[in-house]
Amino acid sequence: MTDTAPASPSARELTRARLARRALLAVFAVVLALGATGRLGVRTAHATGEGGGYALRVEYPRVTRPGHAVPLSIQVTKAGGFGGEPIQVRMSTRYFALFDENGVQPAPSAETATATDLMWEFDPPPGDVLRIYFDTRTGPNVQRGKSGEVAVLDGGKPAVSVRIRTTVMP
């Protein structure tokens, strides 16, 4: 008669299996701890630059996840004010495609797009600071991050620009 019972694992195989289970549980515990402390959620960053008499500060999501609401804002400062001239801001279309945009505050007085850029024109605010807020969330179908550029234009040419990059986590 032939014995069909499986062979008993050796002590070495049992030890290896136990270590593998413990390692997997440790990985799960680390992921759980990161999630519980907010490390896997949205993380914000700032990019700043100066040039052509302008200071530019962009707050953007450095790390996000699909479907999450994210902060995106632009601050343009010009010492002495904008002199009644409209302020032109440009952003990479490829970068802005990461987001579902629900609104811009203040509303631009004019806007246009090319194959590579979105361009907004804003009426000058009183004082020397323009703050632009975007009501955005990361698109639910977005699986990869992107980099881009935000610039303040003067005479159609960039006076100051900053590079930004957003990473999208699964």
PLY file of the C-alpha trace (Angstrom):
ply
format ascii 1.0
element vertex 170
property float x
property float y
property float z
element edge 169
property int vertex1
property int vertex2
end_header
0.00 0.00 0.00
1.26 3.48 -0.93
1.22 6.26 1.66
-0.51 9.38 0.22
-0.04 11.64 3.24
2.23 14.60 2.57
5.67 14.48 4.06
6.06 16.42 7.30
7.99 19.64 6.85
11.45 19.77 8.28
12.32 21.99 11.25
14.20 24.29 8.86
11.13 24.70 6.59
8.93 25.43 9.61
11.36 28.08 10.84
11.52 29.71 7.39
7.73 29.79 7.10
7.39 31.34 10.58
9.97 34.04 9.73
8.16 34.81 6.46
4.84 35.24 8.31
6.45 37.50 10.88
8.09 39.62 8.17
4.77 39.98 6.34
3.01 40.99 9.57
5.75 43.57 10.21
5.21 45.06 6.71
1.45 45.24 7.36
2.09 46.92 10.72
4.36 49.55 9.10
1.78 50.34 6.39
-0.96 50.56 9.02
1.16 52.88 11.20
1.98 55.12 8.21
-1.70 55.33 7.31
-2.75 56.04 10.90
-0.25 58.93 11.18
-1.30 60.47 7.85
1.96 59.73 6.05
0.13 58.11 3.13
-2.20 61.06 2.55
-1.76 64.40 0.83
1.53 66.22 1.47
1.91 69.84 0.47
5.01 71.64 -0.78
5.91 75.18 -1.81
8.02 76.43 -4.70
9.25 80.01 -4.81
11.13 82.18 -7.26
11.95 85.80 -7.99
12.66 87.63 -11.21
11.64 90.57 -13.34
10.38 92.46 -10.30
8.01 89.63 -9.34
8.03 87.09 -6.52
6.17 83.85 -7.18
5.05 81.30 -4.60
3.16 78.14 -5.55
1.56 75.81 -3.01
0.91 72.41 -4.57
0.40 68.77 -3.63
3.82 67.10 -3.42
2.25 63.67 -2.75
-1.38 62.77 -3.25
-3.71 59.90 -4.01
-6.41 59.59 -6.68
-9.65 61.37 -5.80
-8.24 63.41 -2.89
-8.92 67.14 -2.54
-5.61 68.97 -2.85
-4.35 72.49 -2.21
-3.19 74.41 -5.27
-2.58 78.14 -5.06
-0.40 80.79 -6.66
0.77 84.01 -5.05
2.29 86.76 -7.20
3.90 89.74 -5.48
5.20 92.90 -7.13
6.67 95.57 -4.88
4.88 98.85 -5.46
1.84 97.16 -7.01
0.94 96.04 -10.49
0.33 99.53 -11.90
-3.08 98.76 -13.37
-1.64 96.17 -15.73
-3.21 92.69 -15.89
-1.19 89.83 -14.42
-0.54 86.89 -16.73
0.07 83.44 -15.24
0.99 80.31 -17.18
0.87 76.65 -16.10
1.82 73.48 -17.95
-1.23 71.75 -19.40
0.34 68.36 -18.77
0.70 69.11 -15.06
-2.76 70.66 -14.66
-4.29 67.53 -16.24
-3.64 65.75 -12.92
-6.56 67.58 -11.38
-10.32 67.92 -11.60
-10.62 71.68 -11.30
-13.90 73.01 -9.93
-13.12 76.72 -9.85
-10.55 79.50 -9.70
-10.73 82.40 -7.25
-10.55 85.15 -8.29
-11.94 84.36 -11.72
-9.54 85.26 -14.51
-10.52 88.15 -16.77
-9.22 86.15 -19.74
-7.93 82.64 -20.32
-6.54 80.65 -23.19
-4.60 77.47 -23.85
-2.03 76.09 -26.24
-1.03 72.47 -26.71
1.44 72.81 -23.83
0.22 75.64 -21.58
-2.80 77.15 -19.85
-2.67 80.92 -19.55
-4.78 83.12 -17.31
-4.97 86.89 -17.13
-6.09 88.50 -13.87
-7.15 92.06 -13.16
-4.66 93.74 -10.84
-5.68 93.65 -7.18
-5.35 96.59 -4.83
-1.92 96.42 -3.23
1.03 94.39 -4.38
-0.11 90.75 -3.86
-2.35 88.60 -6.06
-3.48 85.28 -4.56
-5.09 82.71 -6.84
-6.83 79.67 -5.35
-7.83 76.58 -7.31
-10.59 74.28 -6.05
-9.09 70.97 -7.14
-8.87 67.30 -6.42
-6.62 64.69 -7.94
-8.45 62.99 -10.78
-9.83 59.61 -9.69
-8.33 57.96 -12.77
-4.84 59.44 -12.27
-2.26 56.78 -11.46
1.02 58.61 -12.09
2.46 61.92 -11.03
3.70 64.68 -13.29
5.95 67.68 -13.23
5.24 71.10 -14.60
6.01 74.77 -14.53
4.20 77.86 -13.28
5.30 81.24 -14.60
4.39 84.89 -14.40
4.55 86.46 -17.83
5.63 90.01 -18.56
5.15 91.07 -22.16
4.40 87.47 -23.10
7.75 86.22 -21.76
8.38 84.51 -18.40
9.54 87.03 -15.79
9.78 84.31 -13.11
8.96 80.61 -13.13
9.12 77.64 -10.80
9.15 73.89 -11.44
6.81 71.66 -9.46
6.23 67.90 -9.27
3.39 65.87 -7.81
3.69 62.16 -7.02
0.49 60.11 -7.04
0.44 57.13 -4.69
-1.83 54.13 -5.26
0 1
1 2
2 3
3 4
4 5
5 6
6 7
7 8
8 9
9 10
10 11
11 12
12 13
13 14
14 15
15 16
16 17
17 18
18 19
19 20
20 21
21 22
22 23
23 24
24 25
25 26
26 27
27 28
28 29
29 30
30 31
31 32
32 33
33 34
34 35
35 36
36 37
37 38
38 39
39 40
40 41
41 42
42 43
43 44
44 45
45 46
46 47
47 48
48 49
49 50
50 51
51 52
52 53
53 54
54 55
55 56
56 57
57 58
58 59
59 60
60 61
61 62
62 63
63 64
64 65
65 66
66 67
67 68
68 69
69 70
70 71
71 72
72 73
73 74
74 75
75 76
76 77
77 78
78 79
79 80
80 81
81 82
82 83
83 84
84 85
85 86
86 87
87 88
88 89
89 90
90 91
91 92
92 93
93 94
94 95
95 96
96 97
97 98
98 99
99 100
100 101
101 102
102 103
103 104
104 105
105 106
106 107
107 108
108 109
109 110
110 111
111 112
112 113
113 114
114 115
115 116
116 117
117 118
118 119
119 120
120 121
121 122
122 123
123 124
124 125
125 126
126 127
127 128
128 129
129 130
130 131
131 132
132 133
133 134
134 135
135 136
136 137
137 138
138 139
139 140
140 141
141 142
142 143
143 144
144 145
145 146
146 147
147 148
148 149
149 150
150 151
151 152
152 153
153 154
154 155
155 156
156 157
157 158
158 159
159 160
160 161
161 162
162 163
163 164
164 165
165 166
166 167
167 168
168 169
